Amino acid sequence: MEAAKLVRVRASSLRPCCIVQGMSLSHRSLSSVVGIGLAAGALAFPQYRVVDMGRLPGQSNSGAYGLNELGWAVGRSNTGSGQAFLWRDDLGIRQIGPWRTQGQSEATGINNLGQVCGFNLDLNFNRRAFITRPGGFGPFILPTFPGGDASLARDLNDSGVVVGEAYSPAAGAESAFRWSATWGMEDLGSFYGQTGSSALTINNLGWIGGWSSTGVDFVEATLWKPDGTIIDLGKHAGYQNSFATGMNDSGTVVGYSNSIAFSSTAFMWTPGAGFVSLGYGPNGELTEAYDINNSGEVVGFIAKNQYISIAVWTLATGWVDLQGHLEPGSQSYDLGIGRRINSRGEIVGGAKLNGIARAIKLVPIQ
């Protein structure tokens, strides 16, 4: 890791924003904007099989939040007090632990070594970030900032670097952190100084995405680089907030802007092109993006009125509602929010079966 040198850069000073509503640009010009190529046959969209991860014994519902390239998933199984779980195709679902306390826990990320991050409640009911050994065993509680008492891990990379937020007495608010076994706990600060921030995603380059508080009740999507550079990624015109929620190993960031009028629109950001709107869903739905894989496939959800569904955006197709792409044996599930997508195109998130929330993995079958 390089020595930190704090440099704050507004996205607009890197390059003018390119706003693309839906697919208004040609595939070729949009490809040049975001730096993603079209694969042969990309217009043929697959069907998906729902793999229901189930729930822990005694729990009534579940949700999945993290996924690795092996197809292992993590999340939380709930009945009032939730418990973190790890799920594998060969072993099914199992609880992560044991914990010194019996309070709630949640797993939020998993890397390709099988290390898991998340949080559990300590004896004082404060959230405390953790990382496990490979396979989800032996959770280690991370330290807090000096004088602080709470932390929450959001993601980790294959080097075991964990990111999230922790209470910072200096900021008087939550502040983004980076933790590694070598460097310990580091306060990443905010684009706007000590105003509050959160780190939501990290890639294998060590780039970190999240948000910084503007200090006036709004937040803006933020990118932290290992050399200390902090970049304000911008937001859609007319929106108050933006969040960087996912990132691939090429440094392409995805997220969404939202407004106090309950509107949201997904975006993509690249070092070369800057901010690119991913527009609305196929029927004018609101969109939010949560992750992008190394092939440039984006996952999130679309929503309109009372309808919500997992959706995928690709350069070739724009937003596609996956509810209409389930195989016949999976159509009894009502899809919810897509959280993560791996390079095989597998997706984890949530769905409902007979009105009960279930942690699911969507597997492309053609």
QUIPEJO-V124758 format. One record per run of one state. SS is the DSSP state (A for helix, B for strand, O for the rest). FROM is the first residue (numbers start at 1). LEN is the number of residues. If there is no record, write none. Layout:
# QUIPEJO-V124758
ss->SS from->FROM len->LEN
ss->SS from->FROM len->LEN
This chain:
# QUIPEJO-V124758
ss->O from->1 len->6
ss->B from->7 len->4
ss->A from->11 len->4
ss->O from->15 len->3
ss->B from->18 len->1
ss->O from->19 len->8
ss->A from->27 len->8
ss->O from->35 len->13
ss->B from->48 len->5
ss->O from->53 len->8
ss->B from->61 len->7
ss->O from->68 len->5
ss->B from->73 len->6
ss->O from->79 len->4
ss->B from->83 len->6
ss->O from->89 len->3
ss->B from->92 len->4
ss->O from->96 len->9
ss->B from->105 len->6
ss->O from->111 len->5
ss->B from->116 len->6
ss->O from->122 len->5
ss->B from->127 len->7
ss->O from->134 len->3
ss->B from->137 len->5
ss->O from->142 len->9
ss->B from->151 len->6
ss->O from->157 len->5
ss->B from->162 len->7
ss->O from->169 len->4
ss->B from->173 len->8
ss->O from->181 len->3
ss->B from->184 len->4
ss->O from->188 len->9
ss->B from->197 len->6
ss->O from->203 len->5
ss->B from->208 len->6
ss->O from->214 len->5
ss->B from->219 len->6
ss->O from->225 len->4
ss->B from->229 len->6
ss->O from->235 len->6
ss->B from->241 len->7
ss->O from->248 len->5
ss->B from->253 len->6
ss->O from->259 len->5
ss->B from->264 len->7
ss->O from->271 len->3
ss->B from->274 len->6
ss->O from->280 len->6
ss->B from->286 len->7
ss->O from->293 len->5
ss->B from->298 len->7
ss->O from->305 len->2
ss->B from->307 len->8
ss->O from->315 len->3
ss->B from->318 len->4
ss->A from->322 len->4
ss->B from->326 len->1
ss->O from->327 len->1
ss->A from->328 len->3
ss->O from->331 len->3
ss->B from->334 len->8
ss->O from->342 len->5
ss->B from->347 len->7
ss->O from->354 len->2
ss->B from->356 len->9
ss->O from->365 len->2
